[in-house]
Amino acid sequence: MSFATRLANTWAFRSVTVNAFGSALDYATVLLLVAVLGLPTPVGTVTGLALGGAWNFLLNRNVVFADRAKRHFAHEALCFAGALAVLSAGHAVAVWFLRERLGVPLVLAKMAADFTLLGTTQPFVLRYFVFPRV
């Protein structure tokens, strides 16, 4: 079996892939609602985050970590929301630091924080906190 095949079969790769599509859904929703339809930025941002977050939770729960014994749906959803709140706070600080202290343009700062913080940390938080083996 090739390295690429072994990598694609890992939980971490599947989780990062699901999360990348969730982020794409988030960005696309924001652009559609704000840039195309002219809705207020907060409406587009909250809607995009809600859709992307729902995508990430449901697909991580039912595809990436489907082999794990399931706790009650509401319990896992609350764990996911709590983890997302903590990660979002760290993400906000990272974007602020990159933009305000280092002068990185906003979109690049957000993308860098998305990749480095969410792309590397979130899969482990999901595996060991939100969807642990019970």
C-alpha positions in Angstrom: 0.0 0.0 0.0 1.4 3.4 -1.0 2.1 6.2 1.5 -0.6 8.3 -0.1 -3.2 5.5 0.4 -2.1 4.9 4.0 -2.3 8.7 4.7 -5.8 9.0 3.1 -7.0 6.2 5.4 -6.1 7.9 8.6 -8.6 9.6 10.9 -6.5 12.8 10.9 -6.5 13.1 7.1 -10.3 12.4 6.9 -11.0 15.0 9.7 -8.8 17.7 8.1 -10.5 17.0 4.7 -14.0 17.3 6.2 -13.0 20.5 8.0 -11.6 22.0 4.8 -14.9 21.4 3.1 -16.7 22.9 6.1 -14.5 26.0 5.8 -15.2 26.2 2.1 -18.9 26.1 2.8 -18.4 28.8 5.5 -16.5 31.1 3.1 -18.9 30.5 0.2 -21.9 31.3 2.3 -20.4 34.5 3.6 -19.4 35.6 0.1 -22.9 34.7 -1.3 -24.9 36.4 1.4 -22.7 39.5 1.8 -21.0 40.2 -1.6 -23.8 38.9 -3.9 -27.0 39.3 -2.0 -25.9 42.4 -0.1 -26.9 41.2 3.4 -25.1 42.7 6.4 -21.7 41.2 7.2 -22.7 39.8 10.6 -25.6 37.9 9.1 -23.4 36.3 6.5 -20.7 35.6 9.0 -23.0 33.9 11.5 -24.8 32.0 8.8 -21.5 30.8 7.3 -20.1 29.7 10.6 -23.3 27.9 11.5 -23.5 26.0 8.2 -19.7 25.2 8.3 -19.8 24.1 11.9 -22.9 21.9 11.4 -21.2 20.3 8.4 -18.0 19.7 10.4 -19.8 18.2 13.4 -22.1 15.9 11.5 -19.5 14.5 9.1 -16.9 14.1 11.8 -19.4 12.3 13.9 -20.9 10.1 11.2 -17.9 9.5 8.9 -14.6 10.3 10.4 -15.3 8.9 13.9 -18.1 6.5 13.0 -16.2 3.6 14.5 -16.4 5.1 18.0 -19.2 4.2 20.4 -21.6 7.1 20.4 -22.6 9.0 23.4 -25.9 10.9 23.3 -26.1 13.3 20.3 -26.8 16.3 22.5 -23.8 15.6 24.7 -21.5 15.3 21.7 -23.0 18.5 20.3 -22.4 20.4 23.5 -18.8 19.1 23.7 -18.3 20.2 20.1 -19.7 23.7 20.8 -17.5 24.1 23.9 -14.4 23.0 22.0 -15.3 25.3 19.1 -15.7 28.2 21.5 -12.3 27.6 23.0 -10.6 27.1 19.6 -12.4 30.2 18.2 -11.1 32.4 21.1 -7.5 31.2 20.3 -8.2 31.7 16.6 -9.4 35.3 17.3 -6.2 36.1 19.3 -4.0 34.6 16.5 -5.7 36.6 13.8 -5.5 39.8 15.9 -1.8 39.2 16.6 -0.9 38.5 12.9 -2.9 41.5 11.7 -2.4 44.1 14.4 1.1 43.2 15.6 2.8 41.8 12.5 0.8 43.7 9.8 -0.4 40.6 7.9 -3.5 41.4 5.7 -6.7 40.3 7.2 -7.7 37.5 4.8 -4.2 36.0 4.9 -4.1 36.3 8.7 -7.4 34.5 9.0 -6.3 31.8 6.5 -3.0 31.3 8.4 -4.8 31.0 11.7 -7.4 28.6 10.1 -4.6 26.3 8.8 -2.2 26.4 11.8 -4.6 26.5 14.7 -7.8 24.8 13.4 -6.1 22.5 10.9 -3.7 21.1 13.4 -5.5 21.3 16.7 -9.2 20.7 15.9 -8.8 17.1 14.6 -7.1 16.1 17.9 -9.7 17.9 20.0 -12.5 16.1 18.1 -10.8 12.7 18.5 -9.9 12.9 22.2 -12.6 15.3 23.6 -15.7 15.4 21.4 -15.7 11.8 20.1 -13.5 9.8 22.5 -13.7 6.0 22.8 -16.2 5.3 25.6 
